[in-house]
């Protein structure tokens, strides 16, 4: 359904803009890596850059000539949806410029590659960008070497204190045997080459020996680390597919507070939708209705009500979350919980 709507939109915008020998090429990052979620746009950028480099648009992994949707009209623009990697060349063998990702377009404009990609979030967020490939006469800019007397920042982090100590010990062993000329590269890589976690050590060093001394001092005096041992609570809201009949039954039977919250929320949802939401959430046997909880008309409502109830009930018994992580439909439930707590939570996308 989504593919058909997207192709219809592309046809409306690009109708008659291409020719059969130079079609608009459509690609998709999801076929390669699945749901990109918070990095969908980054995947689009990487796919476009690789296509610029290789002069090739990747084929869609699961697509074959037999399973392509026959409702897709690829003749208006015209479009090319590649089953195999598509190498695009001009009459004289020079590659055409290509456009790639999420939905990717490829067009020929004075032998310049253009790549358009977009990322749609379940909650309605849309991000897009257009990249132009480098011309053949463009040369990489030379980098200026870092002067030897410039101090560097060294940053190491880990998910626990023990892991941080072990990581520092590994760095110490490496630095003890590494040549002095690697000092700047080591420090630079620690700053940009790895995600920064909660337990951290950072220092400014002037040379390799200075760095070794600072790491040794840190390992000998663990009390200098004050990352804090307080545990933080993160709520994770999953998307569609997590629903099942009677999903709120156990907690409702065990805790009256949970039952009160889910009943109130379900009644409001039923008034708006006309579906017996509380029955889906609390009854062990599926309700005598044409739709089950797995139908798309019902599942998102039940998931939202359950997730909202769970977060609100946990807060009522003193478990205050520090952040909310939402996936797909869970983004909406997470945003709802965010507003309920007067923006005291951090929404993580």
PADO-696085 format. One line per field, with one value per residue (C-alpha): residue number from 1; residue in one letter; x, y, z. Coordinates in nm, 2 decimals. Layout:
N
kolza = NUM,... $
selum = a,... $
X = X,... $
Y = Y,... $
Z = Z,... $
END
This chain:
349
kolza = 1,2,3,4,5,6,7,8,9,10,11,12,13,14,15,16,17,18,19,20,21,22,23,24,25,26,27,28,29,30,31,32,33,34,35,36,37,38,39,40,41,42,43,44,45,46,47,48,49,50,51,52,53,54,55,56,57,58,59,60,61,62,63,64,65,66,67,68,69,70,71,72,73,74,75,76,77,78,79,80,81,82,83,84,85,86,87,88,89,90,91,92,93,94,95,96,97,98,99,100,101,102,103,104,105,106,107,108,109,110,111,112,113,114,115,116,117,118,119,120,121,122,123,124,125,126,127,128,129,130,131,132,133,134,135,136,137,138,139,140,141,142,143,144,145,146,147,148,149,150,151,152,153,154,155,156,157,158,159,160,161,162,163,164,165,166,167,168,169,170,171,172,173,174,175,176,177,178,179,180,181,182,183,184,185,186,187,188,189,190,191,192,193,194,195,196,197,198,199,200,201,202,203,204,205,206,207,208,209,210,211,212,213,214,215,216,217,218,219,220,221,222,223,224,225,226,227,228,229,230,231,232,233,234,235,236,237,238,239,240,241,242,243,244,245,246,247,248,249,250,251,252,253,254,255,256,257,258,259,260,261,262,263,264,265,266,267,268,269,270,271,272,273,274,275,276,277,278,279,280,281,282,283,284,285,286,287,288,289,290,291,292,293,294,295,296,297,298,299,300,301,302,303,304,305,306,307,308,309,310,311,312,313,314,315,316,317,318,319,320,321,322,323,324,325,326,327,328,329,330,331,332,333,334,335,336,337,338,339,340,341,342,343,344,345,346,347,348,349 $
selum = x,x,x,x,x,x,x,x,x,x,x,x,x,x,x,x,x,x,x,x,x,x,x,x,x,x,x,x,x,x,x,x,x,x,x,x,x,x,x,x,x,x,x,x,x,x,x,x,x,x,x,x,x,x,x,x,x,x,x,x,x,x,x,x,x,x,x,x,x,x,x,x,x,x,x,x,x,x,x,x,x,x,x,x,x,x,x,x,x,x,x,x,x,x,x,x,x,x,x,x,x,x,x,x,x,x,x,x,x,x,x,x,x,x,x,x,x,x,x,x,x,x,x,x,x,x,x,x,x,x,x,x,x,x,x,x,x,x,x,x,x,x,x,x,x,x,x,x,x,x,x,x,x,x,x,x,x,x,x,x,x,x,x,x,x,x,x,x,x,x,x,x,x,x,x,x,x,x,x,x,x,x,x,x,x,x,x,x,x,x,x,x,x,x,x,x,x,x,x,x,x,x,x,x,x,x,x,x,x,x,x,x,x,x,x,x,x,x,x,x,x,x,x,x,x,x,x,x,x,x,x,x,x,x,x,x,x,x,x,x,x,x,x,x,x,x,x,x,x,x,x,x,x,x,x,x,x,x,x,x,x,x,x,x,x,x,x,x,x,x,x,x,x,x,x,x,x,x,x,x,x,x,x,x,x,x,x,x,x,x,x,x,x,x,x,x,x,x,x,x,x,x,x,x,x,x,x,x,x,x,x,x,x,x,x,x,x,x,x,x,x,x,x,x,x,x,x,x,x,x,x,x,x,x,x,x,x,x,x,x,x,x,x,x,x,x,x,x,x $
X = 0.00,0.27,0.48,0.19,0.12,0.48,0.51,0.20,0.35,0.67,0.48,0.29,0.60,0.84,0.59,0.75,1.08,1.29,1.32,1.32,1.69,1.75,1.48,1.44,1.59,1.41,1.59,1.52,1.74,1.48,1.53,1.89,1.89,1.52,1.37,1.64,1.45,1.67,1.95,1.73,1.86,2.22,2.17,2.04,2.35,2.58,2.39,2.41,2.78,2.86,2.65,2.84,3.17,3.07,2.85,2.59,2.24,2.20,1.91,1.63,1.72,1.39,1.25,1.22,1.04,0.77,0.69,0.68,0.35,0.16,-0.03,0.29,0.29,0.65,0.58,0.48,0.82,0.95,1.08,1.33,1.31,1.63,1.62,2.00,2.26,2.20,2.51,2.42,2.63,2.61,2.65,3.02,3.06,3.08,2.86,2.55,2.49,2.26,2.03,1.97,1.79,1.49,1.32,1.60,1.59,1.84,1.85,2.10,2.18,2.50,2.67,2.61,2.48,2.19,2.06,1.74,1.64,1.38,1.31,0.95,0.89,0.58,0.48,0.48,0.83,0.99,1.35,1.50,1.81,1.95,2.32,2.52,2.81,3.16,3.27,3.57,3.80,3.74,4.04,4.04,4.17,4.50,4.49,4.73,4.93,4.89,5.20,5.39,5.36,4.98,4.81,4.54,4.22,4.20,3.85,3.74,3.40,3.22,2.88,3.02,3.31,3.47,3.45,3.60,3.90,3.95,3.94,4.19,4.42,4.40,4.49,4.78,4.92,4.88,5.04,5.34,5.44,5.31,5.55,5.55,5.42,5.09,5.00,4.78,4.60,4.53,4.38,4.18,4.03,3.91,3.72,3.54,3.57,3.34,3.01,3.05,2.89,2.80,3.13,3.41,3.77,3.91,4.24,4.46,4.80,5.10,5.27,5.27,5.45,5.22,4.92,5.07,5.13,4.77,4.62,4.84,4.74,4.37,4.41,4.59,4.33,3.99,3.83,3.89,3.61,3.28,3.04,2.78,2.61,2.25,2.05,1.84,1.51,1.44,1.10,1.09,0.77,0.75,0.56,0.28,0.32,0.36,-0.02,-0.20,-0.55,-0.58,-0.24,-0.35,-0.52,-0.25,-0.15,-0.52,-0.59,-0.29,-0.30,-0.61,-0.43,-0.34,-0.69,-0.83,-0.59,-0.64,-1.02,-1.03,-0.80,-0.98,-1.32,-1.20,-1.05,-1.38,-1.58,-1.36,-1.33,-1.64,-1.43,-1.45,-1.09,-1.12,-1.25,-0.95,-0.71,-0.86,-1.06,-0.87,-1.09,-1.12,-1.43,-1.72,-1.65,-1.56,-1.21,-0.95,-0.68,-0.44,-0.64,-0.47,-0.79,-0.76,-0.40,-0.25,-0.52,-0.47,-0.09,-0.12,-0.37,-0.16,0.17,0.02,-0.13,0.19,0.39,0.13,0.09,0.47,0.49,0.20,0.40,0.72,0.90,0.98,1.15,1.43,1.38,1.14,1.25,0.98,0.98,0.73,0.39,0.56,0.68,0.32,0.28,0.62,0.52,0.19,0.38,0.62,0.33,0.17,0.48,0.51,0.82,1.02,1.12,1.36,1.22,1.48,1.45 $
Y = 0.00,0.24,0.16,0.22,0.56,0.66,0.56,0.75,1.06,1.02,0.98,1.30,1.50,1.35,1.26,1.26,1.40,1.10,0.87,0.49,0.48,0.71,0.63,0.76,0.49,0.41,0.25,0.18,0.16,-0.05,-0.35,-0.37,-0.29,-0.29,0.00,0.26,0.45,0.73,0.67,0.63,0.96,0.87,0.54,0.74,0.96,0.66,0.48,0.79,0.84,0.47,0.49,0.81,0.62,0.30,0.45,0.18,0.19,-0.12,-0.35,-0.42,-0.73,-0.91,-0.79,-1.02,-1.00,-1.23,-1.05,-0.68,-0.52,-0.52,-0.21,0.00,0.22,0.26,0.40,0.76,0.90,0.63,0.46,0.18,-0.03,-0.24,-0.60,-0.63,-0.35,-0.09,0.06,0.38,0.50,0.75,0.67,0.72,0.50,0.78,0.72,0.92,1.10,0.90,0.98,0.73,0.64,0.57,0.66,0.74,0.91,0.90,1.16,1.28,1.65,1.75,1.43,1.53,1.28,1.40,1.19,1.26,1.06,1.10,0.94,0.91,0.86,0.68,0.98,1.20,1.33,1.36,1.44,1.47,1.59,1.62,1.54,1.61,1.40,1.54,1.64,1.46,1.76,1.79,1.68,1.59,1.88,1.82,1.82,2.02,1.80,1.88,2.05,1.83,2.08,2.10,1.94,1.69,1.57,1.20,1.07,0.72,0.61,0.28,0.15,0.06,0.15,-0.19,-0.17,0.18,0.06,-0.24,-0.01,0.23,-0.07,-0.17,0.18,0.19,-0.13,-0.01,0.34,0.18,0.00,0.26,0.50,0.86,0.96,0.80,1.03,1.27,0.99,0.80,1.11,1.22,0.87,0.85,1.18,1.09,0.72,0.58,0.66,0.83,0.64,0.73,0.64,0.85,0.96,1.26,1.45,1.69,1.55,1.71,1.40,1.02,1.00,1.26,1.06,0.74,0.92,1.05,0.71,0.54,0.81,0.75,0.37,0.41,0.64,0.51,0.76,1.03,0.89,1.04,0.93,0.86,0.53,0.64,0.43,0.59,0.46,0.45,0.36,0.18,0.18,-0.09,-0.06,-0.26,-0.64,-0.63,-0.66,-0.97,-1.05,-0.98,-0.80,-0.59,-0.87,-0.98,-0.64,-0.53,-0.84,-0.77,-0.39,-0.18,0.13,-0.02,-0.13,0.21,0.38,0.14,0.14,0.52,0.53,0.25,0.40,0.73,0.54,0.34,0.66,0.80,0.49,0.27,-0.03,-0.23,-0.15,-0.27,-0.60,-0.65,-0.55,-0.75,-1.04,-1.37,-1.50,-1.28,-1.07,-1.17,-0.91,-0.91,-0.76,-0.92,-0.72,-0.80,-0.61,-0.28,-0.08,-0.20,-0.30,0.06,0.18,-0.11,-0.07,0.31,0.26,-0.01,0.18,0.50,0.30,0.13,0.46,0.64,0.36,0.33,0.70,0.68,0.42,0.64,0.50,0.82,0.76,0.98,0.93,0.77,0.57,0.51,0.27,0.32,0.34,0.37,0.72,0.84,0.68,0.82,1.17,1.13,1.03,1.32,1.58,1.41,1.48,1.85,1.78,1.64,1.35,1.34,1.20,1.00,0.94 $
Z = 0.00,0.10,-0.21,-0.44,-0.28,-0.31,-0.67,-0.76,-0.59,-0.78,-1.11,-1.05,-0.98,-1.25,-1.52,-1.87,-1.72,-1.84,-2.13,-2.16,-2.21,-1.91,-1.66,-1.31,-1.08,-0.76,-0.46,-0.10,0.21,0.40,0.17,0.28,0.65,0.76,0.96,0.99,1.27,1.40,1.15,0.83,0.70,0.76,0.58,0.28,0.28,0.29,0.02,-0.21,-0.15,-0.22,-0.54,-0.64,-0.59,-0.77,-1.04,-0.94,-0.79,-0.56,-0.65,-0.40,-0.21,-0.19,-0.52,-0.82,-1.16,-1.02,-0.69,-0.81,-0.74,-1.08,-0.97,-1.00,-1.31,-1.42,-1.76,-1.69,-1.59,-1.69,-1.38,-1.32,-1.00,-1.01,-0.92,-0.98,-0.93,-1.20,-1.37,-1.55,-1.84,-2.12,-2.49,-2.47,-2.16,-1.91,-1.60,-1.54,-1.22,-0.98,-0.70,-0.42,-0.10,0.10,-0.22,-0.46,-0.80,-1.08,-1.35,-1.61,-1.59,-1.77,-1.64,-1.28,-1.03,-0.81,-0.52,-0.34,-0.03,0.24,0.57,0.71,1.08,1.20,1.40,1.09,1.08,0.74,0.66,0.32,0.14,-0.21,-0.27,-0.58,-0.67,-0.71,-1.06,-1.21,-1.18,-0.81,-0.60,-0.23,-0.02,0.15,0.52,0.73,0.97,1.34,1.48,1.72,2.01,2.01,2.31,2.24,2.42,2.51,2.58,2.68,2.80,2.87,3.00,3.34,3.57,3.53,3.16,3.17,3.37,3.14,2.84,2.99,3.07,2.70,2.59,2.84,2.70,2.34,2.41,2.59,2.27,2.01,1.85,1.96,1.61,1.68,1.97,1.77,1.58,1.90,2.08,1.77,1.72,2.08,2.03,1.70,1.65,1.93,2.10,2.43,2.72,3.08,3.26,3.12,3.15,2.97,2.99,2.79,2.70,2.53,2.40,2.43,2.76,2.91,2.80,2.95,3.28,3.30,3.22,3.49,3.74,3.67,3.71,4.03,4.18,4.08,4.33,4.08,3.88,3.99,3.71,3.97,4.05,4.04,3.81,3.55,3.41,3.04,2.91,2.58,2.37,2.10,1.78,1.62,1.66,2.04,2.10,2.21,2.34,2.72,2.73,3.03,3.22,3.46,3.59,3.62,3.83,4.05,4.10,4.14,4.04,3.70,3.65,3.72,3.47,3.19,3.23,3.21,2.91,2.73,2.78,2.63,2.33,2.28,2.29,2.00,1.79,1.87,1.94,2.27,2.37,2.73,2.61,2.39,2.67,2.96,2.83,2.80,2.52,2.20,2.20,1.99,1.73,1.36,1.44,1.66,1.84,1.56,1.30,1.20,1.30,1.66,1.74,1.74,1.98,2.22,2.21,2.28,2.57,2.73,2.70,2.83,3.12,3.20,3.21,3.41,3.66,3.71,3.77,4.03,4.23,4.23,3.93,3.73,3.40,3.29,2.92,2.67,2.37,2.11,1.81,1.52,1.69,2.03,1.93,1.97,2.31,2.41,2.30,2.49,2.81,2.76,2.76,3.06,3.27,3.18,2.97,3.26,3.04,2.74,2.42,2.24,1.86 $
END
